[in-house]
Amino acid sequence: MLLFKPEHVPLILNGTKTQTRRFWRRCRVKVGSVHQARTNMPWQDPSGHFANIVIHDWYEQTLAHMAQWEVEAEGYRTRREYMDALAAINRRELTGWEEVWVVDFEVDSVPDTGEVTDAT
């Protein structure tokens, strides 16, 4: 399971956000594995599961070494915009020299919500 903020859901579902950076001590995913993408913990609200994502790659990186294409793969236009969002999500100030795990992913499937949509 990988947790995301609600504002990232549409970016993930439309294929704009294809990377996530995490402050893990060690990598917690494997290439080829499929994980639930959630907006909350399952015991809080089971409806938080919005997609299954497949992991394509992972690597360590210093935040200061992010390329512009990586900023865009995170779903942001500028490095400053991304760094401000990451600091708010993690509730900490960032210098840019923090080491993070970068996870490349894509949506594998979206769970059936059981909703009926009008196809006309």
Wavefront OBJ file of the C-alpha trace (Angstrom):
o trace
v 0.000 0.000 0.000
v 1.198 3.499 -0.844
v -0.563 6.525 0.624
v -1.148 9.673 -1.415
v -2.787 12.999 -0.696
v -6.297 13.421 -2.167
v -5.071 16.192 -4.477
v -2.747 13.669 -6.168
v -5.532 11.224 -7.073
v -6.610 12.892 -10.353
v -2.953 13.374 -11.361
v -2.246 9.680 -10.805
v -5.408 8.526 -12.553
v -4.770 10.682 -15.639
v -1.110 9.615 -15.872
v 0.431 13.004 -15.006
v 1.943 11.853 -11.696
v 4.144 8.807 -12.305
v 6.704 9.230 -9.526
v 6.649 9.564 -5.778
v 9.478 10.375 -3.390
v 9.560 8.841 0.058
v 11.627 9.376 3.201
v 12.106 5.665 3.867
v 15.099 4.143 5.659
v 15.140 1.412 2.991
v 13.174 0.839 -0.192
v 9.798 -0.772 0.518
v 8.809 -1.735 -3.029
v 10.061 -4.129 -5.698
v 10.095 -3.641 -9.453
v 7.059 -5.366 -10.942
v 5.088 -5.406 -7.692
v 1.540 -4.071 -7.560
v 0.412 -1.913 -4.636
v -2.850 -0.371 -3.546
v -2.821 3.397 -3.921
v -4.831 4.896 -1.087
v -5.699 8.268 0.350
v -5.933 6.955 3.903
v -5.407 3.914 6.067
v -7.860 1.079 5.294
v -9.119 0.866 8.880
v -10.059 4.567 8.710
v -12.063 4.377 5.486
v -12.095 1.447 3.057
v -13.190 3.764 0.225
v -9.718 5.365 0.185
v -8.443 2.715 -2.290
v -8.476 4.504 -5.652
v -6.089 2.471 -7.841
v -3.606 -0.357 -8.069
v -0.195 0.782 -9.254
v 2.653 -1.259 -10.700
v 6.226 -0.326 -9.781
v 8.553 0.141 -12.767
v 11.720 1.347 -11.044
v 13.133 2.772 -7.822
v 16.338 4.548 -6.891
v 17.852 6.803 -4.253
v 18.287 10.483 -4.957
v 19.158 13.750 -3.262
v 16.263 16.180 -3.696
v 18.638 18.839 -5.037
v 19.473 16.553 -7.971
v 15.917 16.336 -9.328
v 15.676 17.134 -13.023
v 12.781 19.185 -14.429
v 11.250 16.067 -16.010
v 11.182 14.477 -12.535
v 9.415 17.513 -11.061
v 6.801 17.114 -13.811
v 6.570 13.342 -13.166
v 5.648 14.270 -9.582
v 2.763 16.313 -11.006
v 4.217 19.794 -10.443
v 5.352 22.594 -12.768
v 8.302 23.926 -10.771
v 10.836 22.584 -8.282
v 9.789 25.269 -5.757
v 6.135 24.232 -6.042
v 7.111 20.585 -5.526
v 9.462 21.278 -2.600
v 6.809 23.384 -0.837
v 4.237 20.599 -1.269
v 6.677 17.908 -0.084
v 7.568 19.959 3.002
v 3.871 20.423 3.835
v 3.059 16.726 3.286
v 5.911 15.620 5.541
v 5.498 18.475 8.038
v 9.175 19.402 7.953
v 11.463 22.001 6.472
v 13.627 20.802 3.604
v 17.114 21.927 2.657
v 17.144 20.070 -0.666
v 19.970 17.796 0.462
v 17.715 15.122 1.917
v 18.057 11.606 0.503
v 14.801 10.079 -0.714
v 13.618 6.928 -2.440
v 12.159 7.640 -5.871
v 9.457 5.242 -7.053
v 8.408 5.156 -10.736
v 4.932 3.719 -11.229
v 1.862 3.629 -13.426
v -1.772 2.771 -12.821
v -2.365 -0.946 -13.286
v -6.099 -0.944 -12.564
v -8.832 1.042 -10.869
v -11.149 -0.801 -8.465
v -14.796 -1.113 -9.488
v -16.744 1.223 -7.238
v -20.063 -0.385 -8.133
v -21.377 2.967 -9.363
v -23.567 2.974 -12.458
v -22.619 5.643 -14.964
v -24.729 7.006 -17.802
v -23.108 5.774 -21.024
v -25.282 7.948 -23.303
l 1 2 3 4 5 6 7 8 9 10 11 12 13 14 15 16 17 18 19 20 21 22 23 24 25 26 27 28 29 30 31 32 33 34 35 36 37 38 39 40 41 42 43 44 45 46 47 48 49 50 51 52 53 54 55 56 57 58 59 60 61 62 63 64 65 66 67 68 69 70 71 72 73 74 75 76 77 78 79 80 81 82 83 84 85 86 87 88 89 90 91 92 93 94 95 96 97 98 99 100 101 102 103 104 105 106 107 108 109 110 111 112 113 114 115 116 117 118 119 120
